[in-house]
Amino acid sequence: MRDGDVFRLAAGYEQTPEYRAYEEANPSPITRQSWVGRTALDKAVVHIPDVTKDTEHGLPEAPRLGGYSAVLCVPLMREGSVIGVFAMTRPEPGAFTDSQIELVQTFADQAVIAIENVRLFEEVQQRTREATEALEYQTATSDVLSVI
């Protein structure tokens, strides 16, 4: 998920503890040296069938620690901005199929909807808390004035 000028790992599956620690300590910069960053800059799918042949990538520790050789990154888009990146890897080099890429894009679209729903729900919860506090303050003020 985007956090200012970097992307921080929000969730992962089947990651080694070493790779998880690396990702948490080294958020992905929004540069062409990072696949996640490249995805954000281009606002498009980044598909790397063999990470050893990607001359732009500048973070060689990531695939080594993660044990992967192929990468697929899909942007999570909301209102024309990249709010996150869904990244998928696999240990052997080779291209992802068009149907796999399409499936990941569909998943990314659904994830954006879910993220937006959570954001809206939290916003409503915050407004409800504020309204409750204001009502409690008014009630307390009314009680004090009635005593006076």
N, C-alpha and C positions, 0 to 999 in steps of 0.2 A: 504494500500500500504506500502511496505517496506521502512523504513527510517532508515538506519543504523542497529542498534541492536533491533529495535522495529518495530511494524506495527501500522500505524496511520489510523484512520478512514478517508476514502476518500468520501464515500457517504453512505447514509442510507435511509430507507423507513419506515414510520410509527413508528418512535422512539419518546419517550417522551422527552421533553426538558431536564429533569433530567438525562436520560440515555445518551443522546447526549453529555451533558456537562461532564458526567463521562468518556465516551469514549475519548473525546478530551483531558481531563486532565490526563488520564491514558492509554497511548498507550500500546498495547499488547506486553509483553516481549517475546523474542524467548526462551521460557522455556516450560517445560511440564505442568506448572501450568496454562498456558493459552491455550485455544483451538486453537486459531490462531497460537500461537507459536508452539504448538505440530504439527499442520498441516505443518508448515514450516520445523521443524526438521525432520519429517518423510517423507516429500515430498509426502504426501498421504492424502486421504480423512479422516477426523475425524468426526465420527458419534456418537453423544451422545443422545440416546433416552430419558434418564432421567438424567438431570444435578445433581440431588440430590444424585445419586449413583456413580458419578465420583469422586473417591478418590484422583486423581492426581490434580484436579483443585484447585487453591488456590486464586481465586478472587470471593468470594461469593457475593460481591455487584453487580456484573454485571447482573446475571440472576434476582436478586431481583429488581433492578432498571429497567431492560429491560422488565420485566414481561414475561420471557420465561422459558420453562421447557425442551425443546429439541433443540439440536444444530446440524447443519450440516456445516462443513467447507471444502472447496475444494481449493487446491492450484492453483494459477495462475503461470504457469511454462513458463519460457523463457530460452532456451539454458541450461537446467538442473538446473536452479536456480529459487527459489520461489520469484517472484516480488510482489506478493500480495496474498490475501486470500479472497475468496468469502464466506461469512458466512450467513447462513440462520437459523432463529429460529422460534419457534412456542410456543404458550402459554401452550399447553397441552403436557404432556409427551407422548412418543410413537415413534416408529421407522419410519424413512422416507422410502418409498418404493424404490426398486431397480430402477424403472423407474424414480422416482423423483430425485434420486441421479445421474442417467445417464443424465437427462436433465440439472441438475446444472453443471455437468462436461462439457457438450457441451457448455453451456453458458460461463463457465470459459475459455474454449479454444477460443471462439469467442472474449471474452473480451481481452485476451492477444493479439490477432491480432489487435484489435482496438487500444489498448494502444501502441503497437509497431508502428502502422501507424502514430499515433499522434507524437510519439517521432521522427520518421524519418521526418515528415513534419516540425516539429520545427527545426530540424537540418538543413534542406534545407533552411528554412527561415533565420536562423542565417548566413549561408554561403552566401546567397544572400545579406543580409545587409552588411556583411563584404566586399564583392566584390563591392557593390555600394559605400561604403565609400572609398575604395581604388581607384576606378575610379574617384570619386569626388576630391580626393587628387591629383591624377595625372593631372586631368584637371586644377585644380587651379595652380599647379606647372607649367604646360605648359603655362598658361595665364601669370603668373609672368615672366617667362623666355622670352616670346615673347615681353613683355613690356620693359624688360631690353635690 
